[in-house]
Amino acid sequence: MVARKLSEIAAQLGLILQGDDAEVIGVNTLEGAGPDEVSFLANPKYEHFIYQTEASIVLVNNDFTPAEPVKATLVKVANAYASLAILLNMAEQANVKKAGIDATAFIAGSATVGEGCYVGNFAYIGEDVKIGKNSRIYPHAYIGDHVTIGDNCTVYPHATIYNGCVIGNNCILHAGSVIGSDGFGFAPEGDNYKKIPQLGNVVLEDDVEIGANTTIDRAVMDSTIIRRGVKLDNLVQIAHNVEVGENTVMAAQVGIAGSVKIGSHCMFGGQAGLSGHIHVADHVVFGAQCGVISDVKEPATLLGAPAINA
């Protein structure tokens, strides 16, 4: 993080400054922060650390009242965790961005790569691919034929985007993620199974983030759709023809079976699982290891397997 005066940060973010101005060079936890670093308190369970911290500045919620003297300068905000995210984004943007196209990258002659893009060593970009401005394709990423990627996207090493998939603007695909692999479609034929060709694609709308080693299967026909603002953790499995609504979030190892339709603003704890062909309303919360076998028709918090309303 580039050294900044707290007054400068406060002015940019519209924060309320209490105490002396100071210069900070990094961000850290309450227990790990040094005297030139900024920290935060969002969870009351960690309040005791604020009385011991060496941090020079601590972001706290507006309703926080210290029970003991605090050495640090307190910056009161509506949401300390969200303000920390803004601060970390500022720090990240100060980093030097990779740019240019490495000589070892393969880019098909019919592909289009927008201005300001970075394409790293041994990345592969197939025929008729279209990549928008200021996107970053890291080493060993694979982008199949006829893929479209929007502006300001990041595709990390060893991520794979199969042919025909569509990635919106401001999307992040972490290492090892797979977009557009075949859905699990096999028709029983005597004692064997006959593969059903998967001819659709995957569409990620804007502002979607896909965790490491997460897989999203292409549709049999039409599209598997991940709506705007969805955040998927590592090792999540989304099956063919699923639709995930806007701003839904899923923790690690969630599994969604085929043709499930999920509403907006839902939250999935780790290892939650949904069986195929069900519909989920908006604003549903699924506890960890929750098992759902039927439609969820209204907002609820579900626990257990089979799931029941908490």
Secondary structure, DSSP 8 states (H G I E B T S, - for coil): ---EEHHHHHHHHT-EEES---EE-EE--TTT--TTEEEEE-SGGGHHHHTT---SEEEEETT---SS--SSEEEEES-HHHHHHHHHHHHHHTS----EE-TT-EE-TT-EE-TT-EE-TT-EE-TT-EE-TT-EE-TT-EE-TT-EE-TT-EE-TT-EE-TT-EE-TT-EE-TT-EEEE----EEEETTEEEE-----EEEE-TT-EE-TT-EEE--SSSEEEE-TT-EE-TT-EE-TT-EE-TT-EE-TT-EE-TT-EE-TT-EE-TT-EE-TT-EE-SS-EE-TT-EE-S-B-S--EEETTTTEE-
